[in-house]
Amino acid sequence: MKKNDGLDRSLTSQWRPQTRAVRAGTWRSEHGETSEALYLTSGYTYDDAETVAARFAGEAEGMVYSRMQNPTAAMLEERIAALEGAEACRVQATGMAAMSAAMLCHLSAGDHIVAGRAAFGSCRWIVDNLLPRFGIDKTVVDARDNAAWEAAIRPNTRMFFFETPANPTMDVVDLRFVCGLARAHGITSVVDNAFATPVLQRPMEFGADVVAYSATKLMDGQGRVLAGALCASEEWITERLMPFQRNTGPILAPFNAWVVLKGLETLDLRARRQSENALAVARFVEGRGVRVLHPGLPSHPQHELAMSQMEAAGPIFALFLEGGRERAMAVLNALRLIDISNNIGDAKSLMCHPATTTHHNMGPEGRAEAGVEEGMLRLNVGLEDPQDLIEDLDQAFSLAGI
């Protein structure tokens, strides 16, 4: 098997992002296949006992067990790292496996983490409930407030964890300031970049140490498989993440890795078109008198910041309806084209009520703190004709009395 079909990383680094998304991390066997091969194997054989001993000792390259390495997963890791501009990447079984691994592989009892208040519900559950069980203190801040990050730092602060844009409130974090602050204090910054992907935003260019993904979302892009990824320095991946992953096992299945590899080939096209569609739909919703939070709209309070660190605003936005949960559910139930679903990043347009789905487990007080309102809906805009989506929302709003 030849990595990159004989092309080394120095050549890959010269390619532009669209080329990396299609070509980086391509290994070819002696058969010369054009599509990446799918290696459905749990283990590997060896020519002699000395070879396997050297591999387990870390003295020779090669596969030893698919819980640690798999050729298909390794191709995906190389491709994501190339897109991100990272030294290394390790893929995970799910997006939440990536988020939890990023925290648990790095933090120990007695450490302190500062986290953004607006985040995916399961991320907040880890910060609020799991980490304290292991003696890890936490402070939750309004991630939009630069001063709040600085004020939260303690002598034992080891990590900043946040996402931007945030789920589902679309809070935007000043990447340059917050990551720079972390660096200045020897704190590791972890950025959940799932809403943007490296096509639209590259946090490492602003100083982030670790970039985390639910590759289930835009990277796959068609709602087919679960996957996650962590990008970081070779040192952090090797010394922090790998011992944790090797011994706890949140590894990505080869088939899922292959599906995401195929998804990456069209990621740039999808992310940009869905961003365009979302902006058109958001303008219509705002024009109907509904409050909208979309980083691409001038009405977003952090519009200028978002556009200074993103190439496009992404396919997702939040809208807020007067009348609370009852009005929000009336709109959902009136939809004819847009599906009710809690997923995002899909080529199909999907809408959900975060308070009863993705952020239900936070409880009323936790949702209020995070800015998740009863009348909030989150819309993932897909690849349909935006006019069809607008017409669907128009009739749903009318039926719901908006």
N, C-alpha and C positions, 0 to 999 in steps of 0.2 A: 504494500500500500504506500502510495506517495502522497505526502502532505502537500496541499495546494498544487497538486499536479507538478511538483518540482519547483514551485515558486516559494521563496522564503518570505518571512514577515517584513523585511525591509522593503520589498516590492509592494506588498499589500498596503503598507503604511502610506505609499505614494498615491494610492487610488482615492478617488473621491467617494463620499458616503454611499451614493447610489450603486457604485461598482462593488464596494465592499459588501453591501447587502446581498448581492447576487453571487459574488465570487469568493469572498474571504472564507477561510476555514473549509475549503473543499479538498477532501482526500480522495484519491482514486486508486482502486485496486488494479490488478493486472488486466482486468477486463476493460478498463478505460470508460466506465459508465459516465454519462453526462449528469444524471441526477444523483445526488448523494445516496450512498448505500445505507440500507437499514440493517443494523447488526443486532438481531434478536438473540442475544446470548447472555447468560449469567456469568459464565466462567471462560477460561482460556487454557490452552495446553502449551507445553514448553518442550523445546528440543532436548533439554537435559536438566538435571537437578540443580546444577550450578546457575543456570539462567534464572530459574524461579527464585532461588535464594538471593541473587543479586537484585532482582526486581523488588522483592519484599524488603530488602535492606536499603532500598533507595539508591543503589549503586549503578543501576542500569534502567534505561527507559523501557516501557512496554506495559501492556495491560496485565492486571493480576486478578481482578474481580469487578463485575459491573456495578457494585456498590461504590467503588472508588473511581473507575474509569470505564468508559465505553466509547468506541470509535464514533458512533453517531452523536452521542452527547458531546464528545470532545470537539467535533466539527461545529456544533452549535455554539459552544463556549468560545471558540476562536472567532466566530463570526460576530457574536454580540460584543466581545471585547474590541474587535476592530471597529465596529460601529460607534461604540462608546468612547474610543480613544483610551481604553484602559489597558494596563499591563496584563491583567488576567481576569477570567470570569469562571464562575462555577454555577452550573444550572441546578435547580432544586425541583422537588416534586410538585410544588404549587407556589403561588405568590406568597401565601402566608408562611409556607416553609422557609422562603427566602427572608421574609421580615423577621420571623422568630429566630432564625439562625443568626442573622446579623446582630441581634441583640444578645442572645444567649451565648454565642461563641466568644463574645468580647467582654461582657460584664460579669463581675463576681460579687459575692456578698460584701457589703460595705461600700459598693460603688453607687454613683448617682447618675441618673439620666435626665435630660431635659427634652421634652417632647412637645410637638405642636398640638394644640387642642383639637384642631380640625383634622381628622384622619379617618381612614376606614375603620369601621366598628371593631373588627377583630384586632387591629393594631392597637387601638385604645384599650381593649380588654387585656392584652399582654402587658401594656404599660401600667394599667390601673390595678390589675388583679394578679397576674402571674409573677411579674418581677418582684413585687413586694414579698411574696411568699418565700423568695430565696434571698431576702435581706438586701435587695437593691432598692434604694430610695428613688423617688421620681418627683419631678416638678413639671406640671403641664402649663404651657404659656400660650398666649395669643401669638402665633408664629408670625403674624404680620408686623408685630411690634418689636423693632430691633432692640430697643432698650430693655424689653422683658427678657430677652435671651441673656443679655449681659448681667442683668440683676439676678438671674437664676443660678449663675455659676457658683459652685462651691469648690473647696479644695479637693473633694473626691469625685467631682464631675468627670465622667469618662466618655460620655456620648451625647451628641445632639441627634435627635431623630425627628424627621418631618417629611411631609410630602407637599409638592407644589406643581401645578395647582392641587388644592386639597379636595378630598372626597368627603361630602358632596358640595361643600360650601364655596368651592372655587377660590379659597384664600390663596394668595400668591406670596411666597416668601422671598425676601431679598437674598438670593443665593450668594452673591459676592460678599455681602456683609456678614451673614450668619456663618458661612463656611470659613471666612477669613477670621472671624472671632474665635471659632473653634480651633483653628490652626494656631492662633496666637497663644492659646491657653493649653495646648497639648491635648485637645479633646477631639475625638473621632466624630466626624459628621457623616450621617447616613441619610441619604435622600431617596425617598420613594418617588420614582419618576414614571410610574405606570401610565399616568394620564397623558404624558407627552411622548415618551420613548426617545431614544437618541436622535431620531429624525427631526424632532421639533425642539428639543432642549437637551443640552449635554452638561449636566451639573459639574462634571469634573473640570470643565473649562473655567468654572467659577470657584474652584478650590475644594469641591466635595471629595471626601476620602473614599466613601463607599456609595455606590448607586444600586438600589434594589428595584426589582421588577416583578410584577405579576405578568409573565409572558402569556398567560391565559388571555389577556386582553388584546391590545392592538397588535402585538407581535404575532400571535396566531391569527387573530382578525376575523375568524369565521366561527367562533364558538365551538371548536371541536375538541380541544384537549386542555388539561390543566398543566401549568408549568410556571416556574419561577427562575430568577437569576440574580446573582450578586456579582458586581464588577468592582474591582479594587486593585491595589498594588499587588505585585507578586508576593511580597513579604506578608501582607495581611491575609491573603488567600491561603498561603502555605502554612503560616504559623498560627493563625487564629481560626480560620474557617475549616481547613481540611481535617484537623484532629476531631473537631466537633462533627463534621459531616461523615467522616469515616466510621465513627463509633455510634452515631445515632441514626444514620441511614436515610435522610430525606432526599434520596437520589431521584433524578428524573428518569422515567422509563424511556428506552430507546425509541419506541414508536412515537411517543409524545415529542421527543427531541426532533425527530424527522419531520413531523407535521409543522413544528415551529420554524424549522429551517426553510421549509417551503413558504411559510407565511412571510418570512423576512424578505423574500425576493420581491414582494409587492408592497412592503410596508411603506416605503416612501410615497408611492402613488396613492395608497389608501389614506394614509394619515393626512396628506395635504388636501385631497379631495373631500374627505369627511370634515376637515376643518372649514373648508369653503362652504360646504353644505350647512354645517352647524351655525356659521355666522349668518347665513341667509335666513335660517329658521329662527334664530334668536332675535334678529331684527323684526321679523313678523310678530313674534310673541310680545316683544317690547312695544311694538306699535299697537297691539291690542290693549295696552294699558296694564299688562302684567309685569310685575317686577322680575327682572332677569339678572342673574350673575353669570356673565360670560367674559373671560379675560380679553376677548377680542373686541368687545364693545366699549366705546368711550365712556359709557355710563358706569363701567366697573371701576370701583375706587382705586384699583391698582393697575389700571390699563397700561399706563406708560411703563411701569416696572415690568409687567408681563411681556410686553412687546420688546423690551430691551434684552430679555434673556430667553425668549422663545422665538422660533421662526414662524410659527403659526399657533393659534390658540387651542387647537385640539377639537375633538368631536363632541365634547361633553359640556353641558351647562346646567345650572339650576334655575328653576322658576318658582315663584312664591305666590300662592293663591289666597285671597281673602276667603274666609269660610273654613279654614283649617282642614282637618283630615277628611271631613265629609265632602267638601268641594273637590279636594285632590283626588279622592277615590271616584267621584262622579266623572271627572275628566278621564281617568284611566279606563273606567268601564265603558266610556263612549268611544274609545279609539277603535278604528276599523283597520288601519294599516299598521300603525306602530304597535309593537308587541309589548305587553306587560312582562318585564323581566328585570332581574337584579344584576344582570351581567353588563359589561361595558366593552367598548373596543370592537364590537361585532360589526360586520358589514351591513347587518340589518339594524334598523332603528329600534331602540328599546327604551322603555320608560319605567321608572319605579318610584315608590313612595319610601324614601329612606327611613323614616321614623318607624315603619312597621316591617322593614326588611333588613337592609344592610346595617342599620344602626339601632335595631330593636334591642339588642342585648345590652346597650349602654344605659337603659332606663331613662325616665323622664328628665332627671336632673343632669345626667351625663349628656343627653342630647341637647338640652338647653345650653349647657356650657359650651358645647361644640358648635352651636349655631344651627342645629338641625331642627327646623320648625315643623309643626304639624301640617302646615299648608305647602310644604316644599315638595317639589317633584324634581327628579334628576333625569335628564334626557340624554341618551347616547344617539347621536345622529349618524346614520349609516350612509350607504352608497346609493340609496334610491334617489330619484329625481326630487330635489328639495321642494318643488312646487306641489308634488303629491303629498309630502309630509305636511306642508303648510295647510293644504286643503283638509287633511285629516285633523289637524289640531284645530282648525277653524270650526269645523262642524262639532268637534268634541267640546270646545269651549262654549259654543252656542247651546248645546244640549245641557251643559252643566250650569247654564245661566250666567256665563261670563260675557 
